[in-house]
Amino acid sequence: MRQSAATLEAFYTSRIGRAASALIARRISDLWASGPGEIILGIGYTLPVFAAWPAPHMVGLSVLPEEIGSPAPAPTHQGRVLLAPEHRLPFAEASFDRILMLHALEEADHPRQLMREAWRLLAPEGRLIIGTTNRRSLWSVNEALALGHGRPWTRRQLVRFLSESLFQVTASATAVHMPPLDWSVITSAANIWERVGDTAMPGFGGLVLVEATKRLYAEPGGTAGAVVTRTAKQSRMEPNLPNCEAASSGSDRPEKK
């Protein structure tokens, strides 16, 4: 069962949620230096990250899956939030230079369809960041918090999944290294926990973040199917066997007398 927008909003307005969103926003900002007037599409539940984004000139448009409902009205949400089926988003192809996905892949009913929509909406050479709960962290087993729901991923699993979905992985990181406890002594020292975690346990943050760019063709020998750009006319062709098979086939035939 998916988390509702009200449940996610309650978490991110709590003390521990505010600390977590600030850490996530800072890490994404480290990966992305957004340009003036740039519009980034958020898929899933990205509202608290956009609100905590340190770059004031970044404009975030968030699409929430219909299944989770609407968030509470807020002045910062007006004109920037809409509900839509996550497998059929109401935008033209190549509409966005960057896409951020948070609380999306872990709970998606059809993860591959979701990734196809993200690929369709991203401009050529556009950049994507997916944030998922880290399977290796304590956050993934705490169902009382927002990161303890859905299917957690490891960094390796997420990198492989993106490669199979016609994306080229360019960077990865983890965020939210503080323990999943809503204690003021922990949340007030969230930045210290983050620095210590980056140094001592870089793979155990509560959130895995992987950045990738849109790839137009599958790599040779890869498992992803290439994008169909046009159909070819069918033609009748005679079988053309390799030399070794042709010789073998000929040797099995009875000689004419």
C-alpha positions as CSV (number, residue, x, y, z in Angstrom):
1,M,0.0,0.0,0.0
2,R,1.4,3.4,-1.0
3,Q,1.9,6.2,1.4
4,S,-0.5,9.1,1.0
5,A,0.5,12.6,0.4
6,A,-0.8,13.5,3.8
7,T,1.4,10.9,5.5
8,L,4.5,12.1,3.6
9,E,3.7,15.7,4.4
10,A,3.3,14.9,8.1
11,F,6.7,13.3,8.1
12,Y,8.5,16.2,6.2
13,T,6.9,18.8,8.5
14,S,8.2,17.0,11.6
15,R,11.5,17.7,13.2
16,I,13.3,14.7,11.7
17,G,11.6,15.2,8.3
18,R,12.8,18.8,8.0
19,A,16.3,17.8,8.9
20,A,16.2,14.9,6.3
21,S,14.8,17.2,3.5
22,A,17.6,19.7,4.1
23,L,20.2,17.0,3.9
24,I,18.7,15.6,0.7
25,A,18.4,19.0,-0.9
26,R,22.0,19.8,-0.1
27,R,23.3,16.6,-1.6
28,I,21.3,17.0,-4.8
29,S,22.5,20.6,-5.0
30,D,26.1,19.2,-4.8
31,L,25.3,17.0,-7.9
32,W,23.4,19.7,-9.8
33,A,24.3,23.3,-10.2
34,S,21.0,24.5,-11.6
35,G,20.9,27.4,-14.0
36,P,18.8,30.6,-14.0
37,G,15.2,30.0,-15.0
38,E,15.6,26.3,-15.2
39,I,12.5,24.1,-14.6
40,I,13.1,20.7,-13.0
41,L,10.3,18.1,-13.0
42,G,9.8,16.3,-9.8
43,I,8.1,12.8,-9.9
44,G,6.8,11.2,-6.8
45,Y,6.9,13.4,-3.7
46,T,9.6,16.1,-4.1
47,L,7.9,19.1,-2.5
48,P,10.0,19.3,0.7
49,V,13.2,19.0,-1.3
50,F,12.2,21.8,-3.7
51,A,11.3,23.9,-0.7
52,A,14.7,23.4,0.9
53,W,16.7,23.8,-2.3
54,P,19.5,26.3,-1.7
55,A,19.4,27.7,-5.3
56,P,16.6,30.4,-5.3
57,H,16.4,30.6,-9.1
58,M,15.5,27.0,-9.5
59,V,11.8,26.4,-10.4
60,G,10.4,23.0,-9.4
61,L,7.2,21.4,-10.9
62,S,6.0,18.4,-9.0
63,V,3.9,15.6,-10.3
64,L,2.3,13.4,-7.7
65,P,0.8,10.0,-8.5
66,E,-3.0,10.0,-8.4
67,E,-3.0,7.1,-5.9
68,I,-1.4,9.2,-3.1
69,G,-3.9,12.1,-3.3
70,S,-3.3,15.8,-3.0
71,P,-1.1,17.6,-0.5
72,A,-2.5,20.3,1.8
73,P,-2.8,23.7,-0.1
74,A,0.2,26.0,0.4
75,P,1.2,29.3,-1.3
76,T,4.5,27.7,-2.6
77,H,2.5,24.9,-4.2
78,Q,0.2,27.0,-6.4
79,G,0.7,26.3,-10.1
80,R,3.6,23.9,-9.4
81,V,1.8,20.7,-8.3
82,L,-0.5,18.4,-10.2
83,L,-1.8,14.9,-10.0
84,A,-1.4,12.4,-12.9
85,P,-1.0,8.7,-13.6
86,E,2.7,8.0,-13.1
87,H,2.8,5.9,-16.2
88,R,1.2,8.6,-18.4
89,L,2.4,12.1,-17.5
90,P,0.7,15.0,-19.3
91,F,3.8,16.6,-21.0
92,A,5.3,16.5,-24.4
93,E,8.4,14.5,-25.2
94,A,11.8,16.0,-24.3
95,S,10.1,18.8,-22.2
96,F,12.6,18.9,-19.3
97,D,16.3,19.3,-19.0
98,R,16.3,17.6,-15.5
99,I,14.1,15.2,-13.6
100,L,14.2,14.4,-9.9
101,M,12.4,11.2,-8.6
102,L,11.8,10.8,-4.9
103,H,9.3,8.4,-3.2
104,A,8.5,7.1,-6.7
105,L,10.4,4.1,-7.7
106,E,10.1,2.2,-4.4
107,E,6.3,2.2,-4.4
108,A,5.6,2.3,-8.2
109,D,3.2,-0.4,-9.4
110,H,5.1,-0.6,-12.7
111,P,8.7,0.6,-12.2
112,R,9.8,0.1,-15.9
113,Q,6.8,2.0,-17.2
114,L,7.7,4.8,-14.9
115,M,11.2,4.9,-16.2
116,R,10.0,4.9,-19.8
117,E,7.9,8.0,-19.0
118,A,10.9,9.7,-17.4
119,W,13.0,8.8,-20.5
120,R,10.4,10.2,-22.8
121,L,10.1,13.5,-20.9
122,L,13.8,14.1,-20.6
123,A,15.6,16.1,-23.3
124,P,18.6,14.4,-25.1
125,E,21.5,14.5,-22.8
126,G,19.2,15.5,-20.0
127,R,20.0,14.6,-16.4
128,L,18.0,12.5,-14.0
129,I,18.4,11.9,-10.3
130,I,16.6,9.0,-8.6
131,G,16.5,8.9,-4.8
132,T,15.4,5.6,-3.2
133,T,15.6,4.2,0.3
134,N,18.9,2.5,0.9
135,R,18.5,-1.3,1.6
136,R,21.7,-1.2,3.7
137,S,20.5,1.5,6.1
138,L,18.5,1.4,9.3
139,W,16.0,3.7,7.7
140,S,14.7,1.0,5.5
141,V,13.4,-1.1,8.4
142,N,11.7,1.7,10.3
143,E,8.2,1.7,9.0
144,A,7.2,4.6,11.3
145,L,9.1,6.9,9.0
146,A,8.6,7.8,5.3
147,L,11.8,6.1,4.1
148,G,10.7,2.8,5.6
149,H,8.1,2.0,3.0
150,G,8.2,0.3,-0.4
151,R,11.0,-1.6,-2.0
152,P,14.5,-0.4,-0.8
153,W,17.3,-0.5,-3.3
154,T,21.1,-0.9,-3.1
155,R,23.3,1.4,-5.1
156,R,24.4,-1.5,-7.4
157,Q,20.8,-2.5,-8.1
158,L,19.8,1.0,-8.9
159,V,22.8,1.5,-11.2
160,R,22.0,-1.7,-13.1
161,F,18.3,-0.8,-13.4
162,L,19.1,2.6,-14.9
163,S,21.5,1.1,-17.3
164,E,18.8,-1.4,-18.5
165,S,16.4,1.6,-18.9
166,L,18.5,3.4,-21.4
167,F,20.3,5.8,-19.0
168,Q,24.0,6.3,-18.6
169,V,24.9,6.5,-14.9
170,T,27.3,9.5,-14.2
171,A,27.4,9.8,-10.4
172,S,26.0,8.3,-7.2
173,A,26.0,9.2,-3.5
174,T,24.1,8.5,-0.3
175,A,22.4,11.0,2.1
176,V,20.7,11.2,5.5
177,H,23.3,9.5,7.6
178,M,21.8,10.4,10.9
179,P,20.0,7.6,12.8
180,P,16.2,7.3,12.2
181,L,15.3,8.7,15.6
182,D,13.2,11.8,16.1
183,W,15.3,13.1,19.0
184,S,16.4,16.7,19.2
185,V,19.9,15.7,20.1
186,I,20.2,13.9,16.8
187,T,18.3,16.2,14.4
188,S,20.1,19.3,15.8
189,A,23.4,17.7,14.8
190,A,22.2,16.4,11.4
191,N,25.1,18.1,9.6
192,I,27.6,16.6,11.9
193,W,26.1,13.1,11.4
194,E,26.2,13.7,7.6
195,R,30.0,14.6,7.6
196,V,30.8,11.7,9.8
197,G,28.8,9.3,7.7
198,D,30.4,10.5,4.5
199,T,33.8,9.8,5.9
200,A,33.3,6.7,8.0
201,M,30.3,4.9,6.4
202,P,29.7,6.4,2.9
203,G,27.5,3.5,1.8
204,F,25.0,3.5,4.7
205,G,23.0,6.7,4.3
206,G,19.3,6.4,4.5
207,L,18.9,7.5,0.8
208,V,20.7,6.3,-2.3
209,L,21.0,9.0,-5.0
210,V,22.0,8.0,-8.5
211,E,22.5,10.5,-11.3
212,A,22.2,9.5,-15.0
213,T,21.9,11.0,-18.4
214,K,19.5,10.0,-21.2
215,R,20.9,7.6,-23.6
216,L,19.5,7.3,-27.1
217,Y,20.7,3.8,-28.0
218,A,21.4,0.7,-26.1
219,E,25.1,-0.3,-25.7
220,P,26.3,-3.3,-27.7
221,G,25.7,-6.5,-25.7
222,G,23.4,-4.7,-23.2
223,T,20.0,-5.9,-22.1
224,A,18.1,-2.7,-22.9
225,G,16.2,-2.5,-26.1
226,A,17.1,0.3,-28.5
227,V,14.5,3.0,-29.1
228,V,12.4,2.5,-32.2
229,T,12.6,5.6,-34.4
230,R,10.9,4.2,-37.6
231,T,9.7,0.9,-39.0
232,A,11.4,-0.9,-41.9
233,K,9.5,-2.5,-44.8
234,Q,9.5,-6.2,-44.7
235,S,11.2,-8.0,-47.6
236,R,11.7,-11.7,-48.5
237,M,15.2,-12.8,-48.1
238,E,16.9,-16.1,-48.8
239,P,18.6,-17.7,-45.7
240,N,22.3,-17.0,-45.7
241,L,24.1,-19.6,-43.6
242,P,27.7,-19.1,-42.4
243,N,30.3,-21.0,-44.3
244,C,30.8,-23.7,-41.6
245,E,27.0,-24.3,-41.4
246,A,26.7,-24.4,-45.2
247,A,29.4,-26.9,-45.5
248,S,27.9,-29.1,-42.7
249,S,24.5,-28.9,-44.4
250,G,25.9,-29.8,-47.7
251,S,27.7,-32.9,-46.4
252,D,24.5,-34.4,-45.0
253,R,22.8,-34.5,-48.4
254,P,23.0,-37.7,-50.5
255,E,25.3,-37.5,-53.5
256,K,23.7,-37.6,-56.9
257,K,24.6,-40.6,-59.0
